[in-house]
Amino acid sequence: MVLVLRGELRLTAGKAAVQAAHAAVMLTLAAEKRDASAFDAWQAGGQKKIALVVPTLSDLESLERTARGKKIPTVWVEDAGLTEVAPGTRTCLGLGPAPASEVDAITGELPLL
């Protein structure tokens, strides 16, 4: 599972952590429904999660298109707008869970958060 945040938003560490957590929860719930055996394998393997950053929303959108083209599950986190950003702001893109080799092929060059 990879959680990619928008660098241009300059979220505080706490806000970034919460946005990544939202994506992780949404991906986890969807994965359990989609393929229970794959979910169980991911869970048994330690539930690997990586937090990365891209400069802009456009970068996130491009990443989503690539992931969807490779059949990697994705979710968007859109903020409620109660603290640091406007309502509806896309803050994070979650990918997976999927095999590391598949996700790394798309996100392997991105910097850690």
Secondary structure, DSSP 8 states (H G I E B T S, - for coil): -EEEEEGGG---HHHHHHHHHHHHHHHHHHHHHH-HHHHHHHHHTT---EEEEESSHHHHHHHHHHHHHTT--EEEEE---SSSS-TT-EEEEEE-S--HHHHHHHHTTS-B-
